[in-house]
């Protein structure tokens, strides 16, 4: 889903103000257990509808057959969604008309270091990696004017491993890897 996920009743967005815990029975996450279809979650890291936190929770529910793409500066709009390349590349790979996207096989953090193991499929090449992090402890998604800044720190890829030192001031953070076609895949979001 572009701009969509489950766990809405747990969100830092306005959804948690309007949905009760009873909503978990009708929330999209209630149906993830039965999901076998490949899923690509695509979201902006400041989207005030679907936060990186609940997108991460949704991904973790079905990570065996899911991926995440967090993009910066992608306003929540139909026009923006239609212009994204990742959903088309992902769909093409599912129907056998294109190479798979780079896959984040595993990602972990101990709070001072974050790393990801990636699998680069035939037909793709990893071009770059970066760490995105937010330093605002009061960051909230409850406004259409999410003004918190996410800082991008470039890094390098060593074979199938991407590692970053997490800045002391980082609160929320994730790694993204870009392939030579410009497609971005991301790790789940981590929080200190």
C-alpha positions as CSV (number, residue, x, y, z in Angstrom):
1,X,0.0,0.0,0.0
2,X,1.1,3.5,-0.7
3,X,0.3,5.6,2.4
4,X,-1.3,2.8,4.3
5,X,-0.7,0.2,6.9
6,X,-2.3,-1.4,10.0
7,X,-2.1,-0.7,13.8
8,X,-4.0,2.5,13.3
9,X,-5.4,2.4,16.8
10,X,-1.7,2.5,18.1
11,X,-0.7,5.3,15.9
12,X,1.0,8.6,16.9
13,X,-1.3,10.2,14.3
14,X,-4.9,11.4,14.8
15,X,-6.1,7.8,14.2
16,X,-5.3,6.9,17.8
17,X,-7.5,9.8,19.0
18,X,-10.5,8.6,17.0
19,X,-10.1,4.8,17.2
20,X,-10.4,2.7,20.3
21,X,-8.5,-0.5,21.2
22,X,-11.6,-2.3,20.1
23,X,-10.7,-1.2,16.6
24,X,-7.9,-3.7,16.5
25,X,-10.6,-6.3,15.5
26,X,-11.3,-4.4,12.3
27,X,-7.9,-2.9,11.8
28,X,-6.0,-4.0,8.7
29,X,-3.4,-5.7,11.0
30,X,-6.1,-8.1,12.1
31,X,-5.9,-9.7,8.6
32,X,-2.1,-9.7,8.2
33,X,-1.9,-13.2,9.7
34,X,-3.8,-14.5,6.7
35,X,-1.7,-12.6,4.2
36,X,0.5,-14.5,1.7
37,X,0.7,-11.9,-1.0
38,X,3.9,-9.9,-1.4
39,X,3.5,-6.4,0.1
40,X,5.5,-3.2,-0.4
41,X,4.7,-0.5,2.2
42,X,5.6,2.9,0.8
43,X,5.4,6.0,3.0
44,X,6.9,9.4,3.7
45,X,8.8,9.7,6.9
46,X,6.6,12.7,8.0
47,X,3.2,11.5,6.8
48,X,0.6,12.6,9.3
49,X,-1.8,9.7,8.4
50,X,0.5,6.7,8.6
51,X,3.6,7.1,10.8
52,X,6.9,5.2,10.3
53,X,6.2,3.5,13.6
54,X,2.9,1.8,12.6
55,X,4.3,1.2,9.1
56,X,7.2,-0.7,10.8
57,X,4.7,-2.7,13.0
58,X,2.7,-3.6,9.9
59,X,5.9,-4.7,8.1
60,X,7.0,-6.8,11.0
61,X,3.7,-8.7,11.0
62,X,4.4,-10.0,7.5
63,X,8.1,-9.4,6.9
64,X,8.7,-12.8,5.3
65,X,6.9,-11.4,2.2
66,X,7.0,-7.7,2.7
67,X,9.3,-4.7,2.2
68,X,9.3,-1.0,3.2
69,X,10.2,2.1,1.3
70,X,10.4,5.3,3.4
71,X,10.8,8.4,1.2
72,X,11.5,11.9,2.3
73,X,9.7,14.9,0.9
74,X,6.9,12.9,-0.7
75,X,3.6,14.7,0.2
76,X,0.6,12.5,0.8
77,X,-1.2,12.8,-2.5
78,X,-2.4,10.8,-5.5
79,X,-0.1,12.7,-7.8
80,X,3.0,11.9,-5.7
81,X,2.0,8.2,-5.4
82,X,1.6,7.9,-9.1
83,X,5.0,9.3,-9.7
84,X,6.8,6.9,-7.4
85,X,8.9,4.3,-9.2
86,X,9.1,1.6,-6.4
87,X,5.5,0.3,-6.5
88,X,5.8,-0.2,-10.3
89,X,9.2,-1.9,-10.0
90,X,7.8,-4.1,-7.2
91,X,4.7,-5.0,-9.2
92,X,6.8,-5.8,-12.3
93,X,9.0,-8.1,-10.3
94,X,5.9,-10.0,-8.9
95,X,4.5,-10.7,-12.4
96,X,7.9,-11.6,-13.8
97,X,8.4,-8.5,-15.9
98,X,11.4,-7.0,-14.0
99,X,14.1,-7.7,-11.4
100,X,13.1,-7.9,-7.8
101,X,13.9,-4.9,-5.6
102,X,16.9,-5.2,-3.2
103,X,15.7,-7.0,-0.1
104,X,16.5,-6.1,3.4
105,X,17.1,-9.6,4.8
106,X,17.7,-8.5,8.4
107,X,18.2,-5.3,10.3
108,X,19.1,-4.7,14.0
109,X,20.3,-1.9,16.2
110,X,21.8,-1.7,19.7
111,X,21.1,2.1,19.9
112,X,24.7,3.1,19.0
113,X,25.0,1.1,15.8
114,X,22.5,0.1,13.2
115,X,23.1,-2.5,10.4
116,X,21.2,-4.1,7.7
117,X,21.9,-7.2,5.6
118,X,20.7,-6.9,2.1
119,X,20.2,-9.2,-0.8
120,X,20.9,-7.7,-4.2
121,X,19.0,-9.8,-6.8
122,X,20.2,-10.5,-10.3
123,X,19.5,-7.5,-12.5
124,X,19.9,-5.0,-9.7
125,X,23.0,-3.2,-8.3
126,X,23.1,-1.3,-5.0
127,X,24.3,2.3,-5.6
128,X,24.2,4.0,-2.2
129,X,23.0,3.8,1.3
130,X,22.0,6.4,3.9
131,X,20.9,6.7,7.4
132,X,17.8,8.9,8.0
133,X,17.3,10.1,11.6
134,X,15.2,12.5,13.5
135,X,16.5,14.4,16.6
136,X,13.2,15.7,17.9
137,X,12.0,14.0,21.1
138,X,8.7,15.9,20.8
139,X,8.1,14.9,17.2
140,X,4.4,14.2,16.5
141,X,2.5,13.1,13.5
142,X,-0.7,14.6,14.7
143,X,-0.5,17.6,12.4
144,X,-0.6,18.1,8.7
145,X,2.4,20.3,9.2
146,X,4.9,17.6,10.4
147,X,7.8,20.0,10.6
148,X,10.4,17.8,12.1
149,X,13.5,17.4,10.0
150,X,14.9,14.0,9.1
151,X,18.7,14.2,8.5
152,X,20.3,12.0,5.9
153,X,23.8,10.7,6.5
154,X,25.4,9.0,3.5
155,X,27.2,5.7,4.0
156,X,28.7,2.8,2.1
157,X,27.8,-0.8,1.4
158,X,30.3,-3.5,2.3
159,X,29.2,-6.5,0.3
160,X,25.8,-7.4,1.7
161,X,26.1,-5.4,4.9
162,X,25.3,-1.7,5.5
163,X,26.4,-0.3,8.9
164,X,26.0,3.1,10.5
165,X,27.0,4.6,13.8
166,X,23.8,6.1,15.2
167,X,24.3,9.7,16.3
168,X,23.8,10.3,20.0
169,X,21.0,12.8,19.3
170,X,19.0,10.4,17.0
171,X,15.6,9.5,18.3
172,X,14.0,7.7,15.3
173,X,16.1,6.2,12.5
174,X,16.2,3.8,9.6
175,X,18.6,2.8,6.8
176,X,17.7,3.2,3.1
177,X,19.5,1.6,0.2
178,X,19.1,2.9,-3.4
179,X,19.7,0.8,-6.5
180,X,21.2,2.1,-9.7
181,X,17.7,2.5,-11.1
182,X,16.8,4.9,-8.2
183,X,14.5,2.5,-6.4
184,X,14.7,2.8,-2.6
185,X,14.2,0.1,0.0
186,X,14.4,0.8,3.8
187,X,14.8,-1.1,7.0
188,X,12.2,-0.9,9.7
189,X,12.3,2.2,11.9
190,X,14.3,2.0,15.1
191,X,13.8,4.2,18.2
192,X,16.0,5.0,21.1
